Amino acid sequence: MTFSKSKVYRMAFAVLAVLASAPALALEPFTADYQASYMGMQANGRMTLVAAGEGKWRYNLSIQNQLANLSQTTVFQDMDGQWRPLSGTDSSKVLIKSSIKNAAYDWSRGVATWSGDVKPDRAGPVKLQAGDMDALLINLALVRDVLAGKPLVYRMVENGKVKVMKYAVAGKEQITVGGKPQQATKVVNTSGERQIIAWVVEGLPVPARILQREKGSDAMDLRVSTVR
C-alpha cells in the first residue's frame, strides 16, 4: 500500500504521519474484497481488520494470482484515535522468488527495526516520531482524513527508511462499487515516475479503488467489490 512487494504496499499502495488533532474514527472489524490487476493479470485482493485485544488491531492486505502471492500484516494500537504500528510482516512469492520481512516498532525505545530478507542498510534502527506509521496503515488514514477534510501529509516508516507522503485532492468522480454508482473523492500522490491514486467513498472503511502507475502505465489496480 509498491510491484515488487514494497510497491504494492506503498500504493495500496500504499502512505503517514497522523496529526494528533485529527478526529478519532471508530475502528470496526471488516473484510473488503477487491478485484485486482497485477503484473498485467487479473488477481484477487482482500483487506481485513480484526481486533487483537487491549486496544490492538490486526490489519492485513493480500493479493493473489497465478504469478504472485503477496501479503502484508500490521499490528497496531489505537491510542485515543492515533494509530501507531507495533509490528509487521511483509511476505511475497513472485514466480520462484520469495521474501519475508519483519518489522518491529519499539515505542518504549523510540526506534523501528527490520529482520528477515532485508539488506544490512535497511535493518535500522530508525528513530520514531509521534504519528509515524507504516505504508499499510495509510489506507485507513487516507479514508479518515479525506472525510474529515484534514491535510493528507504522512510520515511513513517502512523498509528501513523514512519518507514523507503528500496526497492532493483531485476533485470528485463517480465510480462503481459492487455494481452501484458512488460519488468518490480522488486523491493523488506523485513521486518521480510513480503515482498512487486513491478514491475514497463515504461509508467505506478503505479506499474504494487504489491505482499505482509506473512511468505512465498502470502497474496495479485494486477495486472494491464487497465490504462486510
MDAnalysis code that builds the backbone (N, CA, C; Angstrom):
import MDAnalysis as mda
import numpy as np

u = mda.Universe.empty(684, n_residues=228, atom_resindex=np.repeat(np.arange(228), 3), trajectory=True)
u.add_TopologyAttr("name", ["N", "CA", "C"] * 228)
u.add_TopologyAttr("resid", np.arange(1, 229))
u.add_TopologyAttr("resname", ["MET", "THR", "PHE", "SER", "LYS", "SER", "LYS", "VAL", "TYR", "ARG", "MET", "ALA", "PHE", "ALA", "VAL", "LEU", "ALA", "VAL", "LEU", "ALA", "SER", "ALA", "PRO", "ALA", "LEU", "ALA", "LEU", "GLU", "PRO", "PHE", "THR", "ALA", "ASP", "TYR", "GLN", "ALA", "SER", "TYR", "MET", "GLY", "MET", "GLN", "ALA", "ASN", "GLY", "ARG", "MET", "THR", "LEU", "VAL", "ALA", "ALA", "GLY", "GLU", "GLY", "LYS", "TRP", "ARG", "TYR", "ASN", "LEU", "SER", "ILE", "GLN", "ASN", "GLN", "LEU", "ALA", "ASN", "LEU", "SER", "GLN", "THR", "THR", "VAL", "PHE", "GLN", "ASP", "MET", "ASP", "GLY", "GLN", "TRP", "ARG", "PRO", "LEU", "SER", "GLY", "THR", "ASP", "SER", "SER", "LYS", "VAL", "LEU", "ILE", "LYS", "SER", "SER", "ILE", "LYS", "ASN", "ALA", "ALA", "TYR", "ASP", "TRP", "SER", "ARG", "GLY", "VAL", "ALA", "THR", "TRP", "SER", "GLY", "ASP", "VAL", "LYS", "PRO", "ASP", "ARG", "ALA", "GLY", "PRO", "VAL", "LYS", "LEU", "GLN", "ALA", "GLY", "ASP", "MET", "ASP", "ALA", "LEU", "LEU", "ILE", "ASN", "LEU", "ALA", "LEU", "VAL", "ARG", "ASP", "VAL", "LEU", "ALA", "GLY", "LYS", "PRO", "LEU", "VAL", "TYR", "ARG", "MET", "VAL", "GLU", "ASN", "GLY", "LYS", "VAL", "LYS", "VAL", "MET", "LYS", "TYR", "ALA", "VAL", "ALA", "GLY", "LYS", "GLU", "GLN", "ILE", "THR", "VAL", "GLY", "GLY", "LYS", "PRO", "GLN", "GLN", "ALA", "THR", "LYS", "VAL", "VAL", "ASN", "THR", "SER", "GLY", "GLU", "ARG", "GLN", "ILE", "ILE", "ALA", "TRP", "VAL", "VAL", "GLU", "GLY", "LEU", "PRO", "VAL", "PRO", "ALA", "ARG", "ILE", "LEU", "GLN", "ARG", "GLU", "LYS", "GLY", "SER", "ASP", "ALA", "MET", "ASP", "LEU", "ARG", "VAL", "SER", "THR", "VAL", "ARG"])
u.atoms.positions = np.array([
    [0.349, -0.663, 0.000],
    [0.000, 0.000, 0.000],
    [0.393, 0.746, 0.000],
    [3.171, -0.424, -3.989],
    [4.519, -0.791, -4.301],
    [4.701, -2.026, -5.067],
    [5.713, -3.016, -7.197],
    [5.279, -4.312, -7.554],
    [6.356, -5.310, -7.705],
    [7.200, -5.226, -7.239],
    [7.805, -5.737, -6.062],
    [6.779, -5.544, -4.971],
    [6.992, -6.294, -3.917],
    [6.103, -6.273, -2.774],
    [5.996, -4.892, -2.168],
    [7.128, -4.185, -2.049],
    [7.102, -2.886, -1.409],
    [6.278, -1.899, -2.203],
    [6.263, -2.049, -3.519],
    [5.465, -1.148, -4.352],
    [3.984, -1.347, -4.066],
    [3.597, -2.607, -3.919],
    [2.192, -2.889, -3.656],
    [1.735, -2.162, -2.412],
    [2.568, -2.220, -1.378],
    [2.105, -1.699, -0.113],
    [2.205, -0.195, -0.027],
    [3.096, 0.390, -0.805],
    [3.126, 1.832, -0.804],
    [1.915, 2.372, -1.493],
    [1.507, 1.591, -2.499],
    [0.322, 2.045, -3.182],
    [-0.893, 1.846, -2.325],
    [-1.096, 0.504, -2.398],
    [-2.408, 0.160, -1.921],
    [-2.639, 0.764, -0.706],
    [-0.524, 0.833, -2.348],
    [-0.073, 1.163, -2.145],
    [0.046, 1.198, -1.330],
    [0.725, 1.245, 0.075],
    [0.435, 2.134, -0.241],
    [0.334, 2.403, 0.667],
    [1.486, 5.256, 3.489],
    [1.453, 6.291, 2.713],
    [1.111, 7.225, 3.592],
    [2.869, 7.746, 6.748],
    [1.779, 8.574, 7.214],
    [2.142, 9.094, 8.558],
    [1.977, 10.332, 8.650],
    [2.130, 10.933, 9.956],
    [0.785, 11.449, 10.373],
    [0.065, 10.714, 11.177],
    [-1.282, 11.121, 11.549],
    [-1.202, 12.293, 12.515],
    [-1.987, 13.322, 12.223],
    [-1.947, 14.512, 13.058],
    [-2.718, 14.252, 14.346],
    [-2.163, 14.724, 15.428],
    [-2.811, 14.491, 16.718],
    [-4.169, 15.164, 16.789],
    [-4.371, 16.215, 15.985],
    [-5.629, 16.940, 16.005],
    [-6.713, 16.265, 15.189],
    [-6.384, 15.203, 14.444],
    [-7.375, 14.535, 13.606],
    [-8.434, 13.884, 14.480],
    [-9.713, 13.975, 14.069],
    [-10.766, 13.372, 14.868],
    [-10.651, 11.858, 14.868],
    [-11.020, 11.271, 15.992],
    [-10.932, 9.819, 16.100],
    [-12.009, 9.165, 15.254],
    [-11.636, 8.172, 14.504],
    [-12.572, 7.381, 13.726],
    [-12.726, 6.049, 14.435],
    [-13.977, 5.710, 14.771],
    [-14.207, 4.463, 15.486],
    [-13.839, 3.294, 14.591],
    [-12.888, 2.500, 15.033],
    [-12.470, 1.337, 14.264],
    [-13.467, 0.202, 14.456],
    [-13.798, -0.472, 13.371],
    [-14.680, -1.625, 13.415],
    [-14.116, -2.706, 12.507],
    [-14.227, -3.972, 12.907],
    [-13.719, -5.048, 12.050],
    [-14.418, -5.049, 10.693],
    [-13.688, -5.426, 9.653],
    [-14.287, -5.527, 8.327],
    [-13.477, -6.489, 7.468],
    [-14.104, -6.926, 6.390],
    [-13.437, -7.658, 5.317],
    [-13.822, -6.991, 4.010],
    [-12.836, -6.556, 3.246],
    [-13.075, -5.908, 1.955],
    [-12.426, -6.744, 0.863],
    [-13.242, -7.200, -0.078],
    [-12.727, -7.960, -1.216],
    [-12.525, -7.030, -2.406],
    [-11.411, -7.230, -3.101],
    [-11.053, -6.389, -4.236],
    [-10.915, -7.227, -5.499],
    [-11.303, -6.637, -6.622],
    [-10.904, -7.137, -7.926],
    [-9.606, -6.428, -8.270],
    [-8.589, -7.191, -8.620],
    [-7.259, -6.605, -8.785],
    [-6.670, -6.934, -10.142],
    [-5.792, -6.044, -10.576],
    [-4.953, -6.297, -11.742],
    [-3.517, -6.118, -11.291],
    [-2.700, -7.153, -11.474],
    [-1.315, -7.118, -11.006],
    [-0.432, -7.840, -12.012],
    [0.666, -7.189, -12.394],
    [1.595, -7.748, -13.368],
    [0.876, -8.091, -14.674],
    [-0.129, -7.266, -15.012],
    [-0.852, -7.447, -16.257],
    [-1.868, -8.567, -16.243],
    [-2.115, -9.158, -15.077],
    [-3.055, -10.272, -14.974],
    [-4.081, -9.986, -13.888],
    [-5.254, -10.598, -14.023],
    [-6.281, -10.462, -13.012],
    [-5.841, -11.144, -11.720],
    [-6.275, -10.579, -10.596],
    [-5.901, -11.126, -9.292],
    [-7.039, -10.899, -8.311],
    [-6.957, -11.574, -7.188],
    [-7.902, -11.387, -6.092],
    [-7.204, -10.656, -4.957],
    [-7.871, -9.664, -4.402],
    [-7.305, -8.918, -3.286],
    [-8.266, -8.896, -2.113],
    [-7.722, -8.810, -0.917],
    [-8.565, -8.742, 0.279],
    [-7.865, -7.928, 1.356],
    [-8.627, -7.053, 2.002],
    [-8.169, -6.335, 3.187],
    [-9.058, -6.742, 4.348],
    [-8.450, -7.001, 5.502],
    [-9.218, -7.342, 6.692],
    [-8.696, -6.558, 7.888],
    [-9.604, -6.236, 8.787],
    [-9.251, -5.607, 10.059],
    [-9.955, -6.379, 11.158],
    [-9.179, -6.894, 12.123],
    [-9.756, -7.648, 13.234],
    [-9.162, -7.140, 14.541],
    [-9.967, -7.168, 15.595],
    [-9.494, -6.758, 16.913],
    [-8.522, -7.795, 17.456],
    [-7.445, -7.308, 18.093],
    [-6.428, -8.201, 18.650],
    [-6.319, -8.063, 20.165],
    [-7.254, -7.343, 20.785],
    [-7.277, -7.211, 22.235],
    [-6.419, -6.076, 22.750],
    [-6.812, -5.499, 23.889],
    [-6.058, -4.448, 24.574],
    [-5.812, -3.238, 23.669],
    [-6.834, -2.866, 22.904],
    [-6.703, -1.702, 22.040],
    [-5.864, -1.936, 20.807],
    [-5.550, -3.196, 20.515],
    [-4.721, -3.523, 19.353],
    [-5.591, -4.073, 18.220],
    [-5.098, -3.870, 16.998],
    [-5.801, -4.331, 15.805],
    [-4.813, -4.990, 14.856],
    [-5.316, -5.962, 14.094],
    [-4.505, -6.636, 13.074],
    [-5.108, -6.314, 11.703],
    [-4.286, -5.697, 10.857],
    [-4.729, -5.227, 9.540],
    [-3.929, -5.966, 8.474],
    [-4.623, -6.568, 7.515],
    [-3.954, -7.398, 6.512],
    [-4.393, -7.036, 5.105],
    [-3.460, -7.062, 4.187],
    [-3.719, -6.949, 2.754],
    [-3.093, -8.153, 2.069],
    [-3.868, -8.846, 1.246],
    [-3.322, -9.961, 0.472],
    [-3.768, -9.837, -0.976],
    [-2.883, -10.229, -1.891],
    [-3.159, -10.201, -3.323],
    [-2.609, -11.485, -3.926],
    [-3.426, -12.148, -4.743],
    [-3.017, -13.431, -5.313],
    [-3.439, -13.536, -6.770],
    [-2.543, -14.072, -7.587],
    [-2.902, -14.546, -8.921],
    [-1.965, -15.692, -9.284],
    [-1.941, -16.080, -10.563],
    [-1.133, -17.240, -10.948],
    [0.362, -17.000, -10.795],
    [0.772, -15.732, -10.797],
    [2.196, -15.415, -10.757],
    [2.697, -15.018, -9.379],
    [1.806, -14.506, -8.542],
    [2.281, -13.908, -7.295],
    [1.325, -14.162, -6.139],
    [1.907, -14.179, -4.946],
    [1.157, -14.261, -3.703],
    [1.792, -13.264, -2.746],
    [1.093, -12.170, -2.485],
    [1.629, -11.095, -1.660],
    [0.766, -10.920, -0.424],
    [1.392, -10.663, 0.710],
    [0.643, -10.458, 1.943],
    [1.405, -9.518, 2.864],
    [0.680, -8.592, 3.459],
    [1.276, -7.740, 4.484],
    [0.308, -7.629, 5.648],
    [0.840, -7.785, 6.854],
    [0.043, -7.667, 8.067],
    [0.701, -6.676, 9.006],
    [-0.099, -5.761, 9.529],
    [0.373, -4.801, 10.523],
    [-0.467, -4.930, 11.783],
    [0.178, -5.078, 12.916],
    [-0.498, -4.994, 14.206],
    [-0.257, -3.589, 14.738],
    [-1.343, -2.892, 15.054],
    [-1.197, -1.514, 15.523],
    [-2.086, -1.270, 16.729],
    [-1.808, -0.167, 17.407],
    [-2.531, 0.190, 18.620],
    [-3.267, 1.499, 18.408],
    [-4.506, 1.536, 18.887],
    [-5.308, 2.756, 18.822],
    [-5.106, 3.524, 20.125],
    [-4.346, 4.615, 20.036],
    [-4.052, 5.447, 21.209],
    [-4.903, 6.707, 21.140],
    [-6.164, 6.588, 21.612],
    [-7.083, 7.725, 21.603],
    [-7.212, 8.334, 20.213],
    [-7.347, 7.481, 19.212],
    [-7.544, 7.958, 17.851],
    [-6.282, 8.074, 17.034],
    [-5.129, 7.952, 17.667],
    [-3.867, 7.947, 16.923],
    [-3.404, 6.499, 16.790],
    [-3.166, 6.094, 15.550],
    [-2.811, 4.702, 15.283],
    [-1.307, 4.574, 15.127],
    [-0.698, 3.706, 15.907],
    [0.743, 3.524, 15.777],
    [1.073, 2.043, 15.598],
    [1.912, 1.721, 14.634],
    [2.255, 0.327, 14.367],
    [3.097, -0.257, 15.487],
    [2.889, -1.544, 15.764],
    [3.682, -2.273, 16.749],
    [4.577, -3.310, 16.079],
    [4.040, -3.981, 15.076],
    [4.817, -4.987, 14.348],
    [4.224, -5.166, 12.958],
    [5.020, -5.753, 12.079],
    [4.540, -6.003, 10.727],
    [5.246, -7.186, 10.097],
    [4.527, -7.877, 9.228],
    [5.095, -8.967, 8.439],
    [4.759, -8.725, 6.980],
    [5.770, -8.794, 6.140],
    [5.634, -8.487, 4.720],
    [6.198, -9.664, 3.931],
    [5.328, -10.435, 3.288],
    [5.796, -11.624, 2.573],
    [5.345, -11.586, 1.121],
    [6.161, -12.160, 0.256],
    [5.813, -12.216, -1.159],
    [6.421, -13.454, -1.792],
    [5.708, -13.966, -2.761],
    [6.231, -15.028, -3.609],
    [5.837, -14.692, -5.034],
    [6.821, -14.344, -5.839],
    [6.597, -13.989, -7.235],
    [7.369, -14.979, -8.092],
    [6.626, -15.787, -8.844],
    [7.229, -16.886, -9.596],
    [8.007, -17.785, -8.625],
    [9.319, -17.900, -8.754],
    [10.079, -18.787, -7.864],
    [10.826, -18.015, -6.777],
    [10.646, -16.715, -6.730],
    [11.350, -15.895, -5.750],
    [10.428, -15.557, -4.586],
    [10.914, -15.786, -3.373],
    [10.115, -15.490, -2.190],
    [10.899, -14.611, -1.229],
    [10.160, -13.891, -0.383],
    [10.786, -12.976, 0.568],
    [9.871, -12.794, 1.768],
    [10.474, -12.688, 2.945],
    [9.740, -12.383, 4.168],
    [10.521, -11.328, 4.948],
    [9.842, -10.253, 5.304],
    [10.445, -9.198, 6.110],
    [9.571, -8.964, 7.338],
    [10.220, -8.752, 8.467],
    [9.521, -8.479, 9.717],
    [9.923, -7.110, 10.250],
    [8.937, -6.365, 10.705],
    [9.187, -5.041, 11.267],
    [8.795, -5.021, 12.739],
    [9.570, -4.317, 13.552],
    [9.266, -4.144, 14.973],
    [9.356, -2.661, 15.306],
    [8.266, -2.126, 15.862],
    [8.223, -0.713, 16.247],
    [8.232, -0.646, 17.770],
    [9.393, -0.321, 18.327],
    [9.579, -0.296, 19.775],
    [9.398, 1.140, 20.255],
    [8.188, 1.457, 20.696],
    [7.894, 2.833, 21.091],
    [8.516, 3.186, 22.437],
    [8.824, 2.188, 23.265],
    [9.487, 2.489, 24.537],
    [10.914, 2.980, 24.303],
    [11.566, 2.460, 23.258],
    [12.913, 2.893, 22.888],
    [12.889, 3.961, 21.805],
    [11.741, 4.078, 21.136],
    [11.614, 5.092, 20.095],
    [12.314, 4.742, 18.802],
    [12.382, 3.434, 18.456],
    [13.066, 3.028, 17.227],
    [12.284, 1.911, 16.532],
    [12.492, 1.820, 15.219],
    [11.950, 0.728, 14.416],
    [13.104, -0.071, 13.833],
    [12.955, -1.396, 13.779],
    [13.987, -2.266, 13.208],
    [13.327, -3.298, 12.296],
    [14.139, -3.877, 11.396],
    [13.637, -4.859, 10.440],
    [14.547, -6.085, 10.424],
    [13.946, -7.252, 10.204],
    [14.704, -8.501, 10.140],
    [14.145, -9.363, 9.013],
    [14.828, -10.473, 8.739],
    [14.408, -11.347, 7.653],
    [15.188, -11.035, 6.387],
    [14.501, -11.016, 5.259],
    [15.156, -10.782, 3.972],
    [15.330, -9.290, 3.716],
    [16.197, -8.674, 4.518],
    [16.452, -7.240, 4.393],
    [17.951, -7.004, 4.221],
    [18.289, -5.946, 3.509],
    [19.688, -5.570, 3.360],
    [20.186, -4.959, 4.669],
    [21.478, -5.100, 4.979],
    [22.007, -4.559, 6.236],
    [21.705, -3.077, 6.435],
    [21.734, -2.299, 5.345],
    [21.496, -0.869, 5.497],
    [20.013, -0.535, 5.614],
    [19.153, -1.560, 5.556],
    [17.718, -1.347, 5.733],
    [17.194, -2.008, 7.009],
    [18.105, -2.463, 7.866],
    [17.688, -3.141, 9.096],
    [17.384, -2.169, 10.228],
    [17.793, -0.904, 10.092],
    [17.590, 0.062, 11.150],
    [18.716, 0.000, 12.163],
    [18.524, 0.647, 13.310],
    [17.270, 1.257, 13.757],
    [16.994, 2.612, 13.102],
    [15.701, 2.913, 12.985],
    [15.226, 4.210, 12.517],
    [14.484, 4.871, 13.669],
    [14.808, 6.112, 13.937],
    [14.179, 6.823, 15.050],
    [12.723, 7.128, 14.731],
    [11.850, 6.831, 15.697],
    [10.423, 7.065, 15.531],
    [10.018, 8.430, 16.061],
    [8.979, 8.982, 15.447],
    [8.353, 10.208, 15.917],
    [6.870, 9.938, 16.141],
    [6.255, 10.718, 17.016],
    [4.819, 10.569, 17.246],
    [4.070, 10.730, 15.930],
    [3.147, 9.811, 15.657],
    [2.379, 9.871, 14.419],
    [2.919, 9.020, 13.301],
    [4.124, 8.457, 13.451],
    [4.689, 7.604, 12.401],
    [3.823, 6.364, 12.184],
    [3.766, 5.921, 10.930],
    [3.050, 4.700, 10.582],
    [3.785, 3.982, 9.472],
    [3.329, 2.761, 9.195],
    [3.870, 2.056, 8.042],
    [2.953, 2.288, 6.839],
    [3.353, 1.752, 5.687],
    [2.623, 2.027, 4.449],
    [1.196, 1.502, 4.482],
    [0.986, 0.339, 5.067],
    [-0.336, -0.267, 5.042],
    [-1.373, 0.576, 5.773],
    [-0.983, 1.192, 6.876],
    [-1.930, 1.979, 7.659],
    [-2.417, 3.220, 6.921],
    [-1.721, 3.604, 5.867],
    [-2.149, 4.782, 5.114],
    [-3.514, 4.554, 4.485],
    [-3.832, 3.327, 4.164],
    [-5.155, 3.044, 3.611],
    [-6.257, 3.506, 4.557],
    [-6.109, 3.196, 5.844],
    [-7.100, 3.612, 6.832],
    [-7.045, 5.113, 7.080],
    [-5.830, 5.648, 7.178],
    [-5.672, 7.064, 7.488],
    [-6.196, 7.953, 6.366],
    [-5.994, 7.557, 5.123],
    [-6.500, 8.347, 3.998],
    [-8.011, 8.493, 4.073],
    [-8.703, 7.393, 4.331],
    [-10.162, 7.451, 4.422],
    [-10.583, 8.387, 5.541],
    [-9.991, 8.215, 6.705],
    [-10.331, 9.062, 7.849],
    [-10.087, 10.532, 7.564],
    [-8.916, 10.859, 7.014],
    [-8.523, 12.253, 6.864],
    [-9.199, 12.936, 5.684],
    [-9.458, 12.190, 4.605],
    [-10.198, 12.778, 3.481],
    [-11.591, 13.185, 3.932],
    [-12.284, 12.293, 4.629],
    [-13.644, 12.579, 5.065],
    [-13.690, 13.685, 6.112],
    [-12.602, 13.850, 6.876],
    [-12.535, 14.903, 7.895],
    [-12.007, 16.216, 7.335],
    [-11.559, 16.222, 6.079],
    [-11.020, 17.437, 5.480],
    [-9.671, 17.839, 6.034],
    [-8.893, 16.863, 6.522],
    [-7.587, 17.139, 7.116],
    [-6.481, 17.104, 6.061],
    [-5.325, 17.729, 6.347],
    [-4.182, 17.632, 5.420],
    [-3.762, 16.178, 5.229],
    [-3.449, 15.832, 4.001],
    [-3.087, 14.450, 3.667],
    [-1.574, 14.335, 3.553],
    [-0.895, 14.564, 4.669],
    [0.567, 14.534, 4.729],
    [0.965, 13.522, 5.793],
    [1.805, 12.563, 5.412],
    [2.106, 11.440, 6.285],
    [3.600, 11.146, 6.324],
    [4.088, 10.778, 7.503],
    [5.480, 10.342, 7.658],
    [5.479, 8.820, 7.744],
    [5.953, 8.193, 6.689],
    [5.925, 6.743, 6.581],
    [7.280, 6.156, 6.962],
    [7.263, 5.200, 7.897],
    [8.472, 4.483, 8.306],
    [8.321, 3.053, 7.811],
    [9.089, 2.704, 6.786],
    [8.895, 1.437, 6.090],
    [10.216, 0.980, 5.487],
    [10.514, -0.308, 5.620],
    [11.684, -0.895, 4.960],
    [12.984, -0.145, 5.253],
    [13.174, 0.222, 6.507],
    [14.430, 0.820, 6.927],
    [14.636, 2.268, 6.564],
    [13.584, 2.962, 6.165],
    [13.748, 4.365, 5.812],
    [12.477, 5.146, 6.120],
    [12.615, 6.461, 6.070],
    [11.502, 7.369, 6.325],
    [11.194, 8.133, 5.042],
    [9.915, 8.265, 4.746],
    [9.505, 9.020, 3.569],
    [8.245, 9.802, 3.889],
    [8.231, 11.068, 3.529],
    [7.040, 11.890, 3.705],
    [6.154, 11.728, 2.477],
    [4.911, 11.340, 2.710],
    [3.949, 11.126, 1.636],
    [2.912, 12.242, 1.667],
    [2.748, 12.919, 0.547],
    [1.777, 14.001, 0.438],
    [0.765, 13.666, -0.651],
    [-0.497, 13.723, -0.282],
    [-1.581, 13.497, -1.238],
    [-2.315, 14.811, -1.485],
    [-2.740, 15.015, -2.719],
    [-3.515, 16.192, -3.090],
    [-4.900, 15.751, -3.548],
    [-5.919, 16.489, -3.129],
    [-7.279, 16.191, -3.577],
    [-7.422, 16.628, -5.026],
    [-7.905, 15.706, -5.869],
    [-8.028, 15.974, -7.306],
    [-9.483, 16.006, -7.750],
    [-10.381, 16.346, -6.829],
    [-11.784, 16.511, -7.179],
    [-12.637, 15.298, -6.877],
    [-13.867, 15.351, -7.390],
    [-14.839, 14.275, -7.191],
    [-15.030, 13.504, -8.493],
    [-15.266, 12.198, -8.362],
    [-15.547, 11.357, -9.518],
    [-16.595, 10.320, -9.136],
    [-17.381, 9.909, -10.109],
    [-18.316, 8.810, -9.883],
    [-17.642, 7.507, -10.273],
    [-17.646, 6.557, -9.349],
    [-17.079, 5.240, -9.629],
    [-18.125, 4.181, -9.302],
    [-17.859, 2.966, -9.704],
    [-18.787, 1.868, -9.453],
    [-18.237, 0.974, -8.349],
    [-19.054, 0.745, -7.333],
    [-18.675, -0.120, -6.214],
    [-19.748, -1.188, -6.051],
    [-19.378, -2.433, -6.261],
    [-20.348, -3.512, -6.151],
    [-21.509, -3.371, -7.116],
    [-21.232, -2.822, -8.292],
    [-22.264, -2.663, -9.308],
    [-23.120, -1.429, -9.155],
    [-22.830, -0.588, -8.150],
    [-23.626, 0.614, -7.912],
    [-22.751, 1.861, -8.047],
    [-23.287, 2.937, -8.653],
    [-22.511, 4.176, -8.768],
    [-22.357, 4.852, -7.413],
    [-21.169, 5.359, -7.142],
    [-20.879, 6.047, -5.885],
    [-20.051, 7.292, -6.172],
    [-20.307, 8.355, -5.404],
    [-19.508, 9.566, -5.515],
    [-18.243, 9.401, -4.676],
    [-17.083, 9.638, -5.276],
    [-15.811, 9.424, -4.588],
    [-14.949, 10.674, -4.647],
    [-14.136, 10.851, -3.609],
    [-13.096, 11.882, -3.615],
    [-11.807, 11.249, -4.107],
    [-11.206, 11.859, -5.124],
    [-9.980, 11.336, -5.725],
    [-8.783, 12.059, -5.132],
    [-7.783, 11.307, -4.655],
    [-6.560, 11.895, -4.108],
    [-5.362, 11.282, -4.819],
    [-4.306, 12.098, -4.973],
    [-3.163, 11.684, -5.786],
    [-1.857, 11.971, -5.060],
    [-0.948, 10.992, -5.093],
    [0.428, 11.178, -4.630],
    [1.355, 10.916, -5.805],
    [2.254, 11.866, -6.084],
    [3.208, 11.706, -7.177],
    [4.619, 11.810, -6.628],
    [5.439, 10.797, -6.935],
    [6.835, 10.778, -6.504],
    [7.677, 10.294, -7.671],
    [8.308, 11.234, -8.362],
    [9.088, 10.870, -9.536],
    [8.188, 10.288, -10.609],
    [8.519, 9.079, -11.074],
    [7.735, 8.424, -12.121],
    [6.668, 7.493, -11.554],
    [6.508, 7.505, -10.233],
    [5.499, 6.673, -9.587],
    [4.343, 7.542, -9.120],
    [3.141, 7.083, -9.367],
    [1.947, 7.807, -8.949],
    [0.983, 6.841, -8.276],
    [0.454, 7.262, -7.129],
    [-0.549, 6.485, -6.407],
    [-1.828, 7.309, -6.365],
    [-2.928, 6.715, -6.804],
    [-4.217, 7.393, -6.841],
    [-5.209, 6.570, -6.030],
    [-5.967, 7.233, -5.168],
    [-6.967, 6.538, -4.359],
    [-8.298, 7.263, -4.463],
    [-9.377, 6.480, -4.430],
    [-10.729, 7.015, -4.460],
    [-11.407, 6.656, -3.140],
    [-11.883, 7.666, -2.422],
    [-12.477, 7.469, -1.098],
    [-13.977, 7.725, -1.184],
    [-14.755, 6.769, -0.707],
    [-16.210, 6.863, -0.707],
    [-16.698, 6.882, 0.733],
    [-17.542, 7.842, 1.057],
    [-18.077, 7.918, 2.414],
    [-18.837, 6.634, 2.745],
    [-18.569, 6.095, 3.928],
    [-19.226, 4.871, 4.357],
    [-18.389, 3.623, 4.170],
    [-17.302, 3.721, 3.389],
    [-16.392, 2.593, 3.222],
    [-15.160, 2.797, 4.097],
    [-14.688, 1.768, 4.811],
    [-13.553, 1.930, 5.726],
    [-12.198, 1.963, 5.039],
    [-12.156, 1.590, 3.757],
    [-10.913, 1.568, 2.982],
    [-11.167, 2.263, 1.651],
    [-10.104, 2.670, 0.937],
    [-10.322, 3.266, -0.382],
    [-11.111, 2.323, -1.294],
    [-12.056, 2.896, -2.042],
    [-12.857, 2.092, -2.960],
    [-12.032, 1.617, -4.150],
    [-11.002, 2.377, -4.458],
    [-10.094, 1.977, -5.538],
    [-8.709, 2.527, -5.235],
    [-7.675, 1.749, -5.562],
    [-6.287, 2.183, -5.430],
    [-5.572, 1.818, -6.721],
    [-4.978, 2.811, -7.347],
    [-4.273, 2.596, -8.611],
    [-2.837, 3.063, -8.475],
    [-1.895, 2.212, -8.846],
    [-0.500, 2.634, -8.895],
    [-0.037, 2.643, -10.342],
    [0.599, 3.747, -10.711],
    [1.118, 3.903, -12.063],
    [2.629, 4.059, -12.012],
    [3.313, 3.411, -12.937],
    [4.766, 3.469, -13.038],
    [5.134, 3.928, -14.448],
    [5.844, 5.044, -14.533],
    [6.294, 5.565, -15.823],
    [5.139, 5.724, -16.804],
    [3.989, 6.183, -16.269],
    [2.845, 6.462, -17.117],
    [1.948, 5.288, -17.421],
    [2.289, 4.092, -16.947],
    [1.483, 2.898, -17.210],
    [0.927, 2.334, -15.905],
    [-0.253, 1.726, -15.979],
    [-0.852, 1.115, -14.803],
    [-0.029, -0.093, -14.366],
    [0.371, -0.097, -13.088],
    [1.137, -1.216, -12.550],
    [0.258, -2.129, -11.701],
    [-0.616, -1.528, -10.917],
    [-1.542, -2.312, -10.104],
    [-2.828, -1.532, -9.912],
    [-3.940, -2.251, -9.920],
    [-5.248, -1.624, -9.781],
    [-6.100, -2.492, -8.868],
    [-6.565, -1.905, -7.761],
    [-7.438, -2.604, -6.815],
    [-8.783, -1.889, -6.772],
    [-9.875, -2.624, -6.970],
    [-11.221, -2.051, -6.943],
    [-12.087, -2.870, -5.991],
    [-12.699, -2.195, -5.022],
    [-13.549, -2.879, -4.050],
    [-14.750, -3.511, -4.747],
    [-15.013, -4.771, -4.404],
    [-16.224, -5.433, -4.900],
    [-17.257, -5.594, -3.789],
    [-16.801, -5.984, -2.594],
    [-17.712, -6.116, -1.456],
    [-16.998, -5.719, -0.173],
    [-17.767, -5.206, 0.787],
    [-17.262, -4.907, 2.132],
    [-18.272, -5.457, 3.120],
    [-17.780, -6.190, 4.104],
    [-18.682, -6.751, 5.112],
    [-17.999, -6.763, 6.478],
])
